[in-house]
Amino acid sequence: MTAQDARITANVGLDDETLTAFRDGLRGELLEPGYEGYDDARALWNAMYDRRPALIVRPRGAADIMQAVRFAGEHGLEIAIRGGAHNVAGNGACDNGLMLDCSAMTGIRVEPEARIAHVEPGARLGDLDRETQAHGLATPLGFISGTGVAGLTLGGGFGYLSRKHGMTVDNLRAADVVTADGRFVRASADENPELFWALRGGGGNFGIVTRFELDLHPLGPQVMAGPVVHDFEDAPAVLREVDRVMREAPDEVSCLVVLRHAPPLPFLPESVHGRMILLLAMIHTGDTADGERALAPLRAIGNPIADKVCPRPYTAFQSMLDASAAFGARNYWKAHYLPPMSGSAVDTLCDRAGRMTSRESVVGMMTLGGAIARRRADSTPYSHRDASWVLNIQARWRAAPEDDTHIGWAREAFEAMTPHATGGVYVNFLGGDEGAERLRAAFGAGTFERLASVKADWDPGNRFHLNQNIPPAG
């Protein structure tokens, strides 16, 4: 054990007998600083955060989580909850507290006839897609297969299927939850309905979900999908047309816009590698026979460098961008919602993307609308249902001395786009330095106050505060 590890352990003030009794009561592991596996368990996707918990519990089931929450309460330990670890704000770990690393809880059970999936909090998007696609089913998820299902869902969740089937939270049927006092409850439209409402987009403020019950929809396993790549010089004209086409597109069509440096992919000419490009990741989520016609207006825009749209496995398309978001890099995000884009918004976006300071950074935009917009704004805490696009400015780099350069680029791009934005923000895209006003913008005033009231009912002491925190009302 290093001197630093010894200091962390000493700060907790727990004797060996207490820790042994705690460890013996768990089905999973209890790791302390200096133990084998400790550093792997505390590692987060965003390398900007290097936190050292006093204790790490790797639960194997809800009983372990209940015991860990009670133990933390009895001994005054902060609680951090790690699912897929992809949270850009680094909230999955804490210094000198108790970290719940749920990565061993990856169980998924699919009921094909009922079209329901039961998902544990350590499962990732790729895990769920593989299990559901074995039955020709899927639920709306994100774009990076290594993202955790838990964090994505609790913040709202959207992806390629959302224009057809809504947000991830629109497909959440029920949840098993461990509360701040270590109790186990179920939340659904019929049981603890106000808690259920808050879980559907209010973040990790209200309890630890040990099982998600999600609706599934027929899909694939083959879909018409793929990337279309354009020269960056053509991006302003192409994006104007993409925005126009998507205003009239059927719900089955979705498009993810990516402005980035071209990776050395075999379908791109070598002369393009390393240069800025515009990539359109498009999909038709209905029958592949209809996909050719439905995607034709998007594919006909401009003069693409490459067009790799074809029938392909949905799971392959879902993981297409994984390499751009792997573990180990430093990340800083800024985000907006956008209405239908004006020409000046497009020009500003392309100008700021062109000033990108790292070859790993990305500017991404996802088309919204469709089924997302047809739900009532107050049906879930995710209330920005009238937005046309969600914009995420992702600075990504490796060396700490470069922090100011790349963070500065992201902030400047964000400020430049602010006059063109709705004023809202997606809670899962919030970093660790946004402040209370920006958090309120993620929900809207009325929704925020309602969430604060639910927080007061279920976590009045704000035990679960290592998140995009909503303080309890009163």
N, C-alpha and C positions, 0 to 999 in steps of 0.2 A: 504494500500500500504506500502510495506517495504521500509526501507531507500535505499536499493539497487535499488528497482523499481523506487523510486523517482529520484535517480541520473540518471538512464537511460532516463527517460522522460525529465528531465531537459537538458540533453546533446543534445537532438534533437532541442530544441529551438523553438518549434511550439506552438502557442497559442491555446486556446480552440476553438476559432472561426474558425481557419483554420482547425483543426481536425474535428470539427462538420460538416463543409461544405464537407470535404473529406468523412466522414462517410455517410452523407446523399446521396451522389452521388453513393454509392455502393449498389449493390443488395446483396452482401455477407456481411461478418462481418469485422469489424476493431477492433482488440484487442490491448490493451496496457498493459504494466506490471502492475500486480495487478488485472487485469480483470479475471473473471471466464473463464476458458478454455485456458488462455494464456499459462500455463505450458504444457498442453497437446499438444497444437498446435506447440510449439517450440521443442518438444521432437523428437530426431532422433534415428534411429535404433542402431547406434554405440554409446554406452554410454560413450565413451571417450570424446565426444564433448557435452558441456553444455553451449550453447550460448544463449544470451538474447537480442533479437531484440528490438528496440524501438517501432516498430509497426509491427503487423502481419495482413495481409489482407488474408481473406479466400474467394477467388473469387467464384462466381457462374457461370461465363461465361467470354467470351473474352472481353466484355466491361469493366468488373471490372479490368481485367489484364491491358488493355490499360490505364485506368485511374490511376492505381497504378504505372505503369512505368513512366507516365508523372509526377505524383506527386513526385515520388522519384527523378526524374531529376531536377524538379524545386527547390527542397529543399536539394539537395546534399546528398541524402541518398544512401548507398550501397543497392544492391538488391540481396537477396538470394532466390532461387526457390526450393521449397520442393514438390516432387511428391509422390513417395512411401516411401521416407525417408531412403531407404536402402543404400545410397551412403556411402561407407566405409570411405571416406575422410571427411565426415561430412559437405559437402558443402551446405546442404539444409537449414542451418540457419546461422545467422550472429549476431555479437554484435553491438548494437546501430544503426542498419540499418533497412531496410524494408524487411520483409520476406513474400514471397508469398506462402502460404500454400494451394496447389491445391487439398487437400484431399476430398473436397466436390464435385469436378468436376469428377464424376465417370461414366458419361453417356457412353453407348455403344449401337450402332445401327448396326445390322447385315443385309446385303442384301444377302439372301441365293442364289438367282438365279445368281446374279452378282459375288458372292463369294468375298464380300468386307465387312470389318468391319470399322466403324467410332468410334474412341476411344478418350475420353477426358483425360487430363494429370494426373488426380488423380486416374485413374483406375489401378488396380493391375493385375498381371498375372492370378490369380485365377478368377477374375471377367471376364476377356476376355475369358478364357477357358470355363467357364460355359455358357456364352452366345453363343459362336461359336459351342460348342459341342451339343447344343440343335438342331442344324441343321446338325450334322455330319461333321463339318468343324473345322479347326484349322490353326494357323499360327505359325512359329517357335518362341518360347519364351524361357525363362530360366528355372531354376530348383526349385525355391522357390516361392510358389504361392503368397506370400506377397510382392514380389518385384514390384516396379512400372513399368508400361509399358513405361512411358516417358523416364526415365533414361536409362533403358535397351536398348531401340530403338536408342536413340541418340548416345550411345556408340558403337553400332553395333548389339549386341544381338545374342546369339546362344543358342541352346538347343538340345533336343532329335530329333527334326524334321529337324535340319539344314543340315545333310548329304543328306537328300532327297530334301529339299526345300530351302536351303540356309540360310543366316543370316536373322535376323529380318529386317534389312535395305534393304536387297534384295527384300523384300516383301512390302516395303513402297511405295505406289503409289503417295501420295501427303500429304501435311501438311499445316494447317492454322497456321500462325506465327504472334506474336506481336513483332515488332522490337524494337531496343534500343531507338528510339524516340517515341514509343507508337503508331506506325501505325499498321494496320492489312493488311497482305499480304498473298497470297497463293503461295506455292512452289511446283512445280512438274517438270516433264521432259519438259513441255511446258511453264510453267510460272516461272520466276526467276530460271532457271535451275541450275545456279552455286550455289545459296543458297540451292537448293534442294540437290545437290551433297554433300555440306558440312554438312547438317543435317544428312546425312546417315552414321554416325559414327564419326563425329567431336566433339561430346559432346555438352554441353549446351552453346556453345560460341556465337551463331549467332542469337538467338532470343528465345522467349518463345512459344513453340508449344501448341496451344489450341485445336487442333484436329489432330489425326493421321488417315490416310486412308491406310488400310493394306489389302493385298491379302490374301485370305483364300484357303485352300486345303482340299479335302475330307479326313476324318480320323475318325475312330472309329464309335460310342463312345467306343466300346470295342477294346482293343489292346492286343497283346501278350507281356507281360512285367512283370518285377519284379526284386527283388534282389537275387543274389547268394552270399553267404558268405563263406569265407575261413579263416582258421587259419592264423594269421599274420606270423608265421614261414614259411608258404608256399608261402608268397607273392612274393618273387623274382622269383621263378619258374613259378608261375601263371601269373605274369605280363609279363614275356617274351613271354608266349604263347598268352596272350591277344593281345599284340602288333602284333604278327605274324598273328593271325586270322583276326584282324581288317584291315590289309593291303589288304586283299582279300575279305572283307565282302561287301555285296551289300549295296547300299545307304540306304535301309530301316532299316538297323541295326545300332544302336548307343549304346555306352557303356560309362557310367560314373564310373570311378574308385574312390573309397573312402577308405582312410586309416584313421582309427579312433578307439576310445575306443567303445566297443560294448554297446549300450543302452539296457535296460532290455525289449527287445521285446519278445512277447510270442513265436515266432517261433524259438528263439535261446535258446540253453540249458543254464540253470542257471550258469553252470560252466564257460561260456564264458562272462557273463555279467561283464562289467568293464575292460575286457582285450582288447588289440589291435586286430583288425580284418582287413581283406580286404573285402570290399563290392563292388560287381559289379552290378550296376543298369543298366539293359539292356532292350532294347525295339526293337520290329519290328513294323514299322509304316505302313505296308501294311495289307493285309487281315490276320485275325487271323489264317485262315487255313494254310497259308504259314509260319506263324511265328514259329511254332514248329521246322520245318526243318531249317529255317534260323538261329535260335538262338542255334541250337544243338552244333555247334563247340565251342561256348563260354561256354555253360553249361557242356560240356564234359571235360573241363580242370580241372585237379587235382582231389581232393577229398573234395568237399565242405561240410561245416558244415550244411548248409541249402540252399535249392533251392525253392524259392517261385514264380518262373516264371509261369504265367498262364494267361488266358484271364481275363482282368480286365478293369474297366473304365479308359480312358486316364486321366481324371481329378484326379482320385485317385492316379495314378502313378506320375502325375505332382506335387502333394502335399506331396509325401511320405517323403521327407527330411525336411519338414517345421520346425519340432521341433528342428532341429539342427541349425536353423538360426532365432530364434525368437527375438523380441525386448528385450532390457534390459541388454545385455552383452557388455563388452569391446572387441573390435575387432581390429586386425592389420593384413593386408594382404601383401603378396609378391607374384609375379607371373612371369611366363615365358611362352614362346611358345617352344615346343620341336619338333624335327624331329622324324622319326621312332627311337625308343629307342634302344640304345646299351645295352649290358649286364651290363656294368659299370654304365650307367645312372640308370638302374633299381636298382642295388645294393646300389648306393648312395641315391636314393630316399627312399628306404626302411630303410636304416640305419638312416637317418635323421628323418623320420617319427617315428621310434622307440624311438627317444629321446624326443618326444613330452612332453611338460611340463604342459599341462592342459588337463583334461579329456574332455573338450568341444572343443578342437582344432581339426582341420580336414586338411588332405591333399587330395585335389580333382583334378582329371584329366578327361578331356572330349575328346573323339575322335572327330577329325575334318575330313577334306577331303570331298569326294563326291561332292555334288553340290556347296559347299563353294569354293572348289579348281577350279572349272570349270569357275568361273567368272573371268574376267580380274582384275588384282590387282588394276588398277586405276579407276575401275568403281564406287568405293565408297572410302571414306577415310579409311575404314577398309581394309588394304592392306596385311595382313599376311595370305594370302590364301593358301600358300604352306605348312603351319605347319601341323603336324600330330596330335599333342596334345596341349591342353592348360592346364597349371598347375597353381593351386592356393593354396598357403600355407596360411592357415587361422588360426591364433592364436586367441583364444576366451577364456575369463576368466571374473571374476566378481569384483575382488578387486583391487583398484588403486595401493596399495603398491606392487603388483605383476607385474606391467607394464614392468619393465626392464627384468624380467625373461622370460616372454612369447614373448615379442618383440625380445629379443635376440635370442630365439630359431628360430623364423620365419626368421630373417635375416641370421642366420648361415645356415639354410637349403637352403635359396635362394642362398647364395654365393656358397655352395657346388654344387648346380645344375647348376650354371652359365656356366661352361665349356661344359655342355651337351645341352645348349639351343641355340636358333636361334639368340638371341639378341633383339628380339621384345617383346612387352608386350601389353596386352589387356587394353584399356584405362579405362574400367569400373572396373578393378581390381587394379588401381593405388590408393595408399593411399595419405595422405596429406604431406608426407615428401620426395617425390621421386626426385624432382628437374627437371630443364629444359631439361637436357640431356635424362633423362628417358622418359619424355613426348614426345620428338622427336622420341624416339625409338618406341613409340606406333603407329606412322604413317609412318615413313621413311622420309628422307630429302625432296624429291620432293613433297610428299603429304603435309607435314607440311608447306612448303612455299606456296603452293596453298591455303591451309586453312587460312594462315595469310593474303593472298590477299583478300579472301572472307570476312574475319573479318574486314579488312580495309574498305570494301565497305558497310557493314551492321552494324558495331559497331565500328566506328573509335575511339571513346573515351573509348573503353573497359568497357562500363557500365556493361556488363555481364562478370565479371571476377572471381566470386566465383564459380569456376569449375576447371577442368584440363585446365588451361587457355592457350589459343593461342593468344599472343599479336598481334594487327593489324600490318601488314607490314608497314614499313616506320616510 
